[in-house]
Amino acid sequence: MTKKESTRPWKSLHHRATGRETYGQLYDLAAALIDGPKTFDQIAEHYKSYLRLIGIYAPLDPVRLDENEFSKEILASLDQLVERGWVEKNGDTWLLTEKGKIESEKSIRDVARSKKYIEKILQPETVSKVSVCVHLLLASIKLPAAILSGSVGLLNDSIDTLLDGLSSIFVYFGLKYNKEKIVNIFLTFLMVVVASVAMKESILRFFRPYTPQVDLFTFGATIISAIFCGVLYLYQGYVGSKTGSISLITQSVDSRNHVIIAVSVTAGLIGTITGHVFIDTIVGFGVALLLLQSTIELIKDLLKNFDDAETSTSSFNIPFNEKFIQFRREKLGDYLLYQVNENEYSSLGELKQIGLNAYDFSSNTMIRELGVSTHPLNENDIDDVIYQLINDKLITTEPIVNLTDKGVHQLKLRLRKSKNAIF
């Protein structure tokens, strides 16, 4: 097999897991044997577990994994490891030599360093530092653009961004010294001031019309703002919901608002170019209303949770998380249908165990070193998936677990585009 023909089906997965390409798949393969000798099927399972981590199950995967080429790739890599003296073959199993253990530990240490880095960037204090830098950077771009152009929408947005940078500093110290509730009160007060000033300026613009001077700098400032605030929205929201930080949740909502505002300001700027100056004035007024609405909602949440020892963040949904969870559940359901078709199970308990095994990543050294040993979905999720298959009349439990005609039809649809089709 030439290099051009080789697809290395696990190569990019390994690089994303370790965070660098220094060691390549040979080191990952050696690390797969660090816990002891493994058969070919167990080694292949090591790589397929990378896909299952994100809810993709062979042979039902959308990447259309070619099992034959996949097997050839692994065997070719094992031969290379044998030639290097890292691996020995003993019957149907492969095991590491002393030299192989030393080499494989290099990639494991690299993953451990990546884990520490990931943990650091997911700390609330780190998020606050990043927020300060991003907001001050955006303010330094948007404020001059607003002043030069005269756009009331962009001016309101840039002032809000500048104050967000200052508030991020307070959030950082609030998290550091465990004074989040005091910081929340200050942030809410600050948002009231900003919304009031923005509303005043927007109303005055109706009585004192002004034609903004729009150029590429003005457009660039709003586009950059939308991109940066969108990323910040996801970052703050994810860490805030995972750590239970209402301050980060508050900032995440504000970052989301900035994305909406940036799109609206862009519409106002386009209106100015086309001779519809009033659009910018309306956008500025709309921005002020949005800020005021967000402030009122945050005040309600603050009052509702003020007496709680810990503020709940359960009402905040990580963007796209629900859809991703649903995707994983659907893929697990398809995988269980495939397993029922291929094997004989006398009870739902046996089928549930298949689901539990699919969610167990403790045998994958790389994933384990990243601190992930089980799938994000839990036992109850597996039960729900199985009972959903029953309710949808895709499987039957009498006399044994088996596919219904409807279940066979659905599995055919899932496997139709796969090279591993069994029908």
C-alpha positions, -999 to +999 in steps of 0.1 A: +000+000+000+015+033-010+015+064+012-010+081-012-034+051-009-032+050+029-060+067+047-048+062+083-083+061+097-073+068+133-045+093+126-064+126+129-083+113+159-050+106+177-037+141+168-068+157+182-066+136+214-030+144+221-030+179+209+001+175+187+015+154+158+050+147+171+045+110+179+020+099+153-001+068+152+028+044+159+032+059+193-005+057+198-005+021+188+023+013+213+003+032+240-026+009+233-005-020+245+008-003+277-018-022+299-007-056+286-009-079+256-039-075+232-054-094+203-060-077+170-097-072+178-088-055+211-063-032+193-089-024+166-113-016+195-088+009+208-092+030+177-130+026+174-134+038+209-123+073+197-153+074+174-177+061+201-166+089+224-184+113+201-213+090+194-202+072+162-204+034+160-188+012+133-201-001+110-229+025+113-204+054+113-209+083+088-172+083+079-178+050+061-148+032+077-134+005+053-129-024+077-105-042+053-082-012+048-086-004+085-073-039+093-044-036+068-034-002+083-032-017+118-013-048+107+012-027+087+018-004+117+022-035+140+049-048+116+067-015+118+067-016+156+080-052+155+108-041+132+117-012+156+119-037+184+090-020+203+065-049+200+066-087+200+040-111+187+031-140+209+006-163+192-026-142+186-015-113+208+010-084+206+029-071+236+054-043+243+091-048+248+110-028+274+120-004+246+084-001+235+073+007+270+098+035+273+088+049+239+050+047+245+053+065+278+065+095+259+031+100+242+013+092+274+033+120+292+024+143+262-013+136+267-010+142+305+005+177+297-024+183+273-048+174+300-033+199+324-035+226+297-072+218+290-080+218+327-064+252+330-083+268+301-116+254+316-110+272+350-134+301+357-105+324+365-089+316+331-122+324+314-124+357+332-089+366+321-097+358+285-129+378+287-111+408+300-086+407+271-112+401+244-136+428+256-109+454+259-095+445+225-129+447+209-136+480+227-103+494+213-115+486+178-152+494+180-151+527+199-129+545+174-150+530+146-182+543+163-168+578+169-155+581+133-186+568+117-212+584+141-233+552+142-254+552+173-259+515+172-221+508+171-215+535+197-239+518+222-224+485+215-188+497+219-196+514+252-212+482+265-182+462+254-158+486+272-179+482+304-179+444+299-141+445+299-142+464+332-168+440+346-148+410+336-120+423+359-145+423+388-157+388+379-122+376+381-116+389+415-151+378+426-143+342+416-108+344+431-120+356+465-154+338+465-174+371+463-196+362+433-229+375+447-214+409+454-200+410+419-233+399+405-250+429+422-224+452+408-226+438+373-264+441+373-261+477+385-236+484+357-259+469+331-288+492+343-265+522+339-254+511+304-289+503+292-303+536+305-275+556+288-280+537+256-317+542+257-313+580+263-289+583+233-311+563+211-342+584+218-323+617+213-311+604+179-347+603+168-349+641+174-314+649+162-309+628+130-273+622+119-259+604+088-231+580+098-200+578+078-195+541+070-163+526+057-145+492+057-131+499+092-166+502+106-178+470+089-147+452+100-152+462+136-187+448+137-178+415+119-148+409+143-171+417+172-197+391+161-170+363+156-152+370+189-183+374+210-198+342+195-167+322+205-168+339+239-205+331+244-198+293+239-166+294+261-182+313+290-214+293+288-197+259+288-174+266+317-201+285+336-226+257+334-199+231+342-186+249+373-219+264+384-206+300+381-236+324+377-211+352+369-198+334+338-234+326+328-243+363+331-213+372+309-222+344+284-257+359+280-242+393+275-218+379+249-247+363+231-264+397+231-233+412+215-236+388+186-272+398+180-262+434+184-233+431+159-256+416+133-282+444+139-255+471+137-243+456+104-278+459+091-279+495+102-247+502+084-259+486+052-291+507+056-269+539+058-250+530+027-283+524+008-297+558+020-319+544+048-303+563+077-332+557+100-323+520+101-292+528+122-313+548+146-339+520+149-310+495+155-295+517+182-329+518+199-334+481+195-299+475+211-309+496+240-341+477+245-322+444+243-298+455+270-327+467+291-345+434+287-314+413+296-308+435+326-344+429+339-340+392+334-307+391+353-322+411+381-351+386+384-326+356+385-304+374+410-334+381+434-347+346+429-314+330+439-301+356+463-309+336+494-296+304+481-263+291+494-254+281+459-270+297+428-284+272+403-273+273+367-295+243+356-318+266+336-289+276+313-284+253+283-251+249+266-256+258+230-262+228+208-257+204+238-293+191+237-290+183+200-256+166+205-271+145+233-300+135+211-275+126+183-256+103+206-288+086+218-300+080+183-266+066+173-266+043+203-301+031+194-289+022+159-259+004+173-281-017+196-303-026+167-272-038+149-261-058+179-295-075+182-294-084+145-259-099+149-262-117+182-287-135+204-297-119+237-321-136+261-329-104+281-328-067+281-301-068+308-277-084+283-285-057+258-280-030+284-245-044+291-236-040+255-245-003+258-225+000+290-195-017+273-198+008+244-196+036+269-165+022+287-133+039+276-111+027+304-091+004+281-081+033+258-049+047+274-051+080+256-087+088+265-081+076+300-051+099+304-074+128+294-095+120+324-124+103+304-132+068+314-169+066+307-193+082+281-211+114+290-244+096+289-253+075+320-271+042+328-305+058+328-298+071+293-291+036+281-323+024+297-342+052+280-327+043+246-337+006+250-372+014+261-376+039+232-366+011+208-394-010+224-420+018+223-411+025+187-417-012+180-382-017+167-373-046+190-393-073+208-385-092+239-406-123+233-393-150+235-359-134+232-347-099+222-351-097+185-357-071+157-392-065+145-399-060+108-399-022+114-365-026+132-351-045+103-362-018+079-347+010+100-314-009+103-313-014+065-317+023+061-288+030+084-266+005+067-276+013+031-246+036+024-221+016+044-196-006+028-202-030+056-238-036+048-251-069+061-283-070+040 
